[in-house]
Every structure is written in structure tokens, then in C-alpha cells.
């Protein structure tokens, strides 16, 4: 079994010999109820992945991209988010 090592944001940005990925969770706390008048605690956006499972939008970071650039590119590709709406 592989061991995971926690690293800082700065270390993640500087490391080039690993495959990096970034994903983003979108959620909201609505004030509406279901059809049966049950309160909704939260809504979480997930999407169907390439392998048929559900997952959060995002993906692999390309060479030369920092983590935020890669995440924003993935969000544009997968969800058509405008640059003005992306993560910063």
C-alpha cells in the first residue's frame, strides 16, 4: 500500500516530477423543499465521468500550468464556465 505525504500548496506548485490533478466541488444551501415538503440540506454538483462513475469537475494539470490555471481550464472544458466565473 502506498503512503501519502501531505505537502504545502507551494511544494505542489514547485514539484514537476509528479502527475497533478485538481477538482472542484460546487454546492449550495437552498431555501426550498422537496415535493414532499422535506427540507433540502444542500445541493452538490457532480458529473458523470469518463469511466461511468460520478465525480467532481476537474482533471489533470498539463505541463507548464499551475494548479489554478489547470483547474480553470478543466472547468471551462467540462462546464463551459466563463473566465470571470472561475476559481481564483
C-alpha positions in Angstrom: 0.0 0.0 0.0 1.3 3.4 -1.0 1.8 6.1 1.7 0.5 9.6 1.0 2.5 12.6 2.1 0.9 15.9 2.8 2.7 18.8 1.1 2.1 22.5 1.1 0.5 24.5 -1.8 3.9 25.9 -2.6 5.5 22.5 -2.7 2.7 21.3 -5.0 3.3 24.2 -7.4 7.1 23.6 -7.4 7.1 19.9 -7.9 7.3 18.8 -11.6 8.1 15.1 -11.4 4.5 14.0 -10.4 1.2 13.9 -12.1 -1.1 16.6 -10.6 -4.9 16.9 -10.7 -7.4 19.4 -9.4 -11.1 19.1 -8.9 -13.7 21.5 -7.6 -16.9 20.9 -5.5 -19.9 23.2 -6.2 -22.6 23.2 -3.5 -25.3 25.5 -2.2 -27.8 25.5 0.6 -31.2 26.1 -0.9 -34.2 27.5 0.9 -36.6 25.3 -0.9 -38.2 21.9 0.0 -38.8 18.7 -2.0 -42.2 17.8 -3.4 -43.0 16.0 -0.1 -42.1 19.1 1.9 -38.8 17.7 3.1 -36.2 20.4 3.7 -33.2 20.2 1.4 -29.9 20.4 3.4 -27.6 21.0 0.5 -27.2 20.5 -3.3 -23.9 19.2 -4.6 -23.0 19.3 -8.3 -21.4 16.1 -9.6 -21.0 14.9 -13.2 -20.7 11.6 -15.0 -17.0 10.8 -15.5 -15.4 9.0 -18.5 -15.5 5.7 -16.6 -19.2 5.8 -15.8 -18.8 6.9 -12.2 -19.8 10.2 -10.6 -17.2 12.7 -9.8 -16.4 16.4 -9.3 -15.4 18.5 -12.3 -11.7 18.8 -12.9 -8.8 16.8 -14.1 -5.1 16.5 -14.8 -2.9 19.6 -14.8 -1.0 20.0 -18.1 2.8 20.6 -18.1 3.6 24.3 -17.7 0.3 25.1 -15.9 0.0 25.9 -12.3 -2.8 24.3 -10.3 -5.3 27.1 -10.6 -4.7 27.5 -14.4 -5.2 23.8 -14.9 -8.4 23.7 -12.7 -9.8 26.8 -14.5 -9.1 25.2 -17.9 -10.8 22.0 -16.9 -13.8 23.9 -15.6 -14.0 25.8 -19.0 -13.7 22.5 -20.9 -16.2 20.4 -18.8 -18.7 23.0 -17.7 -18.2 25.9 -20.1 -17.5 28.3 -17.2 -16.5 31.8 -18.2 -13.1 33.1 -17.1 -14.8 35.7 -15.0 -16.6 32.9 -13.1 -13.7 30.6 -12.5 -11.8 29.8 -9.3 -9.2 32.3 -8.1 
